[in-house]
Amino acid sequence: MTGMPLFDPAVFSELNAELGSEDVTEILRVFLTDTLSKMSVIESGMQDRRAIKREAHSIKSSAATFGFAELSWHARELELRVEAMNSPELLEFTQMLRQVFERTSAFANTSLLNVSQEIA
Amino acid sequence: MRRISRHTEHLKGRLLVVDDDLVQRTIIGKIGAKLGYDTIIASTFEIASELLKTEAFDIMTLDLSLGERDGVELLRLVADCNLHAMPIVIISGCDERILNSTRRVAEGLNLSLTSCLGKPLNLDNLRDSLGLPGNALVDMRCNAASPQISRERIASALARNEFSVEFQPKIDLASGKVIGAEALARWQTPEFGIMSPAIFIPLVEKFGLMPDLTDQVLSTAIANGRRLIERNPGFTIAVNISGSSMADLTLPERIERILRAGDVAPESLVVEVTESVAMSDIDRAIDILVRLRLKGVGAAIDDFGTGFSSLAALARFPFSELKIDQSFVKGCEADEDMMKIVEASVALGKAFGMRVVAEGIDNIRTLARVREAGCDVGQGYLFAPALKLEKIEKWTMQRNSEEVDQLARLEPRPVAANRFLRSTDRNVASPGTTESSG
């Protein structure tokens, strides 16, 4: 859709080399829970565009740190355009961001954390 | 607040990480610990300010966007806590302009900013930035308390001719020749040593002795500069004129008298006036400047761009020279914002038919950029600081007698700058030596 890969392994292995897999695993878990809570701020914050912008800004850079290129790209788009979007556009974009996050999260759990995804 | 102990045996120091982003602060904290820091993480402005007030740190990383508060506020707090020597690494996802401005805020607060990192964090750069504390430039400006000086003391200094002048050369950026010099007042006192004009000028103003000092500095500058003017066609001596003098309608006649007494043509003198001085009593300042210009004396607008009314001053006053303030020139080669101001100032100056001078040139990269921008004249430590009369005469003679393009010698590579300054000093000390250029 965006031409962006979901995941850039080179970035991730660099992080791994820098910090070691134990720390990276810890930080990745932090990232997944943290981003999940940021997603709910974004989804519930239709009235507060500044809060959305702030959370999107943060997701953009932390996703990029791990090599989650597609998620980072979408978060960046949201950060840049949130003030100019009307409500239906924002809703649509937020849903798209949620989908990308779910895919990223599933990928991280299965391929990076070696945890089989639990289906609620 | 979270504490991460170092992962190494040797303690490198204590690192304070200020970041409201959970993922980022965890990463920075981990890297810090791996480098040997005991790391303390503050997630909010409030926690960070409490920590800075109560604990000691060897280095700090700071994310500029701290939720509702911002990092600039925290920089101010760091300055208030007198932590000027603590290296600070700024991290921000903001664009380069904001980072550049932040750098200037930190400089203004006299803080030791070691680097500014963008987001997402480049881990190599982060490690490099954290790897070099201790090397950070500690620029503790000593603010020596100004001594108590009475009106009588200054009056007697004037009577005893304790005020002298030094000359900072102005260089033609096309030929590299010395085409003028700015005379700077010096006060050598037996009891306080050499006093900075920043201290004595306000006192002289306060005691109402400015006309006397102005006359003395003008007379000395003209008398001392006469040989430079005679030996170098077109050479000008510039003298700074202060606020009260620019409101004194007798100034043009006094200047004319001094020029006549020194047997120097009016065209060889330039008065330098800051825009704030010119604008403080506009009607009188215009009166004075117009009369000086009619006599043939040049007029320069000094520290251009630092006041509130630079453009108005340009449009109203008959200036013949525009001096771009050094705060825009210094480091302009690495700062696109500053470069834009330099370029726009050049364009303005040219539009008004003025000669444009760049002040504060202290390395060859700056020199290359201001030449490219079209500045006519340069001034700064790359060429020479303010020199005593004997030195500037020798320096100018040597520089202007050689046929080689003096600037071309400066161009090739950065190391040349230092070599140039050293060799210049040597030449001043012993003008007989010839220097192999290359």
Interface residues (C-beta under 8 A of the other chain):
Chain A: E14 L15 E18 L19 D23 E26 I27 V30 F31 D34 R54 H57 S58 K60 S61 S62 A64 T65 S72
Chain B: D21 L22 V23 Q24 T26 I27 K30 I31 K34 S65 G67 G93 K119 P120 L121 L123 R127
